[in-house]
Amino acid sequence: MLTGVRSLCLAALLACGSSHALVVNMGANPVNESIVNTPSPLGGSFLDTVMFSVTTPSSLVTTAFSNWPVATAGLRNLAFELFQGSTLIGSTGPSAVTAPGGGIPVFTLQSLSQALAVGSYRLTLAGDVRPDGGFYSWTVSTVAVPEPKQWALMSAGLVLVMVAAVSRRRNAAPA
């Protein structure tokens, strides 16, 4: 009987502990992928992870936002860490609490922008949850960086448009 109670207590602790961590695999080249998560309302800290890869050189833009109507709720100290393999390549945080007043809710906002080479990445979001609970919305987006050939084509197109505009002005000018 005592073993059954221990097993039940251990299972309950594991369930509570797992509510503090979220792991999402976003696959290759995520664009405007969003997560809305409510870490454990008991208070404490959380660490959530997004795994993804990029197949061409890209830029990462990620933002986490949390707001709450009362001062005793919400998330604090949001921070990002970006890893390629086990190497930390970018980080930001912790966020500050913004209390604009005038009926606008209190909020925290944290963002990270980073150039990415081809490879696999692990992005973490950590923070503290107030005892009254809180939630966040987290967006992850990668944008391919144009290659030199694409820049050359865009530049050539721009030059042609400018030449055409100058030509039209000359032809339309009164004699």
BATITI-334849 format. One line per 10 residues: for each residue x negated, y negated, z negated of C-alpha. Coordinates in pm, 1 decimal, always signed. Layout:
# BATITI-334849
X,Y,Z  ...;
***
This chain:
# BATITI-334849
+0.0,+0.0,+0.0  -281.0,-242.0,-90.0  -454.5,-168.3,+244.0  -131.9,-257.0,+429.7  -106.5,-590.1,+244.4  -473.7,-666.5,+321.8  -417.9,-587.7,+689.7  -109.8,-810.7,+696.8  -298.8,-1097.9,+528.9  -594.3,-1058.4,+767.5;
-360.2,-1061.5,+1066.7  -192.0,-1378.1,+935.3  -529.0,-1550.4,+884.6  -642.9,-1455.3,+1234.8  -317.4,-1587.5,+1380.9  -358.0,-1918.4,+1196.2  -723.0,-1944.5,+1297.4  -645.9,-1877.9,+1662.1  -399.1,-2166.4,+1669.9  -696.9,-2401.6,+1627.4;
-860.3,-2288.4,+1953.2  -739.3,-2284.7,+2310.6  -942.4,-2141.2,+2600.1  -824.8,-2207.7,+2956.8  -993.4,-2096.2,+3278.8  -910.7,-2349.8,+3550.9  -1092.5,-2160.7,+3827.4  -1280.3,-2339.1,+4106.0  -1262.3,-2712.0,+4179.9  -976.6,-2814.5,+3946.4;
-783.4,-3122.9,+4060.1  -547.2,-3301.2,+3818.9  -511.4,-2992.2,+3598.5  -331.5,-3081.2,+3276.3  -294.1,-2921.1,+2935.7  -60.6,-3030.9,+2659.1  -152.9,-2869.3,+2327.9  -43.1,-2894.1,+1966.6  -325.4,-2778.1,+1738.7  -227.6,-2625.4,+1404.6;
-2.8,-2866.1,+1211.4  -176.5,-2768.0,+885.8  -451.0,-3022.4,+941.4  -820.8,-2963.2,+985.2  -1030.7,-2953.4,+1298.3  -991.0,-2789.0,+1637.3  -1213.3,-2698.0,+1932.2  -1048.9,-2627.2,+2268.5  -1234.5,-2511.5,+2579.7  -1182.6,-2534.3,+2955.2;
-1389.6,-2317.1,+3188.6  -1424.0,-2409.5,+3557.9  -1664.0,-2403.4,+3849.8  -1740.6,-2629.8,+4144.0  -1838.6,-2506.3,+4490.1  -1967.4,-2839.4,+4626.3  -2136.8,-3130.5,+4446.3  -1856.7,-3313.0,+4264.3  -1766.6,-3569.2,+4005.1  -1576.9,-3473.8,+3689.9;
-1321.9,-3706.1,+3533.8  -1152.2,-3584.6,+3216.3  -926.1,-3768.9,+2973.0  -755.9,-3667.8,+2648.0  -477.9,-3879.0,+2501.3  -288.4,-3844.8,+2173.0  -27.5,-4075.8,+2026.0  +195.8,-4059.0,+1721.9  +467.4,-4275.4,+1566.1  +350.4,-4263.1,+1202.9;
+10.4,-4339.0,+1053.4  -17.4,-4005.6,+869.8  +15.1,-3792.5,+1188.2  -190.1,-3747.3,+1504.1  -535.8,-3650.7,+1614.1  -858.2,-3827.5,+1528.0  -1223.4,-3816.2,+1635.4  -1165.4,-3671.2,+1983.9  -1497.5,-3577.4,+2147.3  -1597.3,-3406.2,+2473.2;
-1899.9,-3187.7,+2540.2  -1982.3,-3055.8,+2888.4  -2209.6,-2752.2,+2929.3  -2360.9,-2588.4,+3234.1  -2455.9,-2246.9,+3102.5  -2584.0,-2315.2,+2751.8  -2722.8,-2660.2,+2840.0  -2535.5,-2967.2,+2718.0  -2522.0,-3207.4,+3016.4  -2270.3,-3467.6,+2898.7;
-2080.0,-3577.2,+2589.3  -1873.5,-3861.1,+2456.1  -1696.3,-3947.3,+2131.8  -1574.8,-3954.4,+1871.4  -1276.9,-4166.9,+1970.5  -1145.8,-4454.2,+1764.2  -785.1,-4498.2,+1654.9  -602.1,-4781.5,+1831.7  -308.2,-4942.3,+1651.9  -164.3,-5202.8,+1891.8;
+144.6,-5286.0,+1680.9  +466.5,-5440.8,+1809.5  +646.8,-5106.7,+1820.5  +376.2,-4941.1,+2034.9  +263.3,-4611.0,+1877.7  -83.7,-4556.4,+1739.1  -307.5,-4356.7,+1975.6  -650.1,-4211.4,+2047.9  -800.7,-4190.8,+2394.4  -1123.6,-4025.0,+2503.9;
-1265.1,-3978.2,+2853.0  -1577.4,-3846.1,+3021.1  -1706.7,-3889.9,+3377.4  -2000.9,-3683.5,+3497.4  -2171.4,-3587.1,+3824.8  -2169.0,-3208.0,+3877.7  -2391.2,-2979.6,+4081.8  -2262.2,-2650.8,+4221.9  -2210.5,-2406.2,+3933.7  -2000.2,-2297.1,+3637.9;
-1910.2,-2527.5,+3350.0  -1763.1,-2521.9,+3001.1  -1589.4,-2837.1,+2877.5  -1488.2,-2864.1,+2512.1  -1253.6,-3102.5,+2335.4  -1290.0,-3124.4,+1959.0  -1108.8,-3332.9,+1702.2  -931.8,-3351.0,+1371.2  -560.7,-3286.8,+1315.7  -378.4,-3480.6,+1045.5;
-163.3,-3278.3,+802.6  +154.9,-3415.9,+963.6  +45.2,-3266.2,+1296.1  -24.9,-3409.0,+1636.3  -61.1,-3317.7,+2000.7  -269.3,-3419.4,+2299.7  -246.1,-3431.8,+2675.2  -572.5,-3343.5,+2852.2  -639.1,-3387.5,+3225.8  -937.4,-3238.0,+3410.5;
-1015.2,-3332.6,+3769.3  -1309.0,-3274.5,+4002.0  -1360.1,-3473.6,+4321.2  -1604.6,-3364.3,+4591.6  -1886.5,-3608.8,+4658.3  -1906.7,-3689.6,+5032.4  -2206.3,-3541.0,+5213.0  -2444.1,-3766.6,+5412.1  -2276.0,-3665.2,+5741.3  -1938.8,-3778.8,+5606.6;
-2086.8,-4112.3,+5494.6  -2242.3,-4159.5,+5840.2  -1908.8,-4089.3,+6013.6  -1721.6,-4326.8,+5782.2  -1983.0,-4599.9,+5838.5  -1972.9,-4552.9,+6218.2  -1593.2,-4573.7,+6211.1  -1605.3,-4894.1,+6007.4  -1854.3,-5050.7,+6252.0  -1629.3,-4959.8,+6546.0;
-1326.3,-5116.8,+6374.6  -1525.1,-5434.4,+6304.7  -1647.8,-5454.2,+6667.3  -1290.4,-5410.3,+6792.2  -1165.1,-5685.1,+6557.0  -1434.7,-5931.5,+6667.0  -1360.4,-5849.5,+7032.9  -990.1,-5918.3,+6984.7  -1061.0,-6249.2,+6814.6  -1282.5,-6361.6,+7102.7;
-1023.1,-6259.2,+7361.0  -737.5,-6422.6,+7166.2  -922.3,-6752.3,+7105.6  -782.7,-7047.6,+7307.9  -1005.0,-7158.6,+7593.9;
***
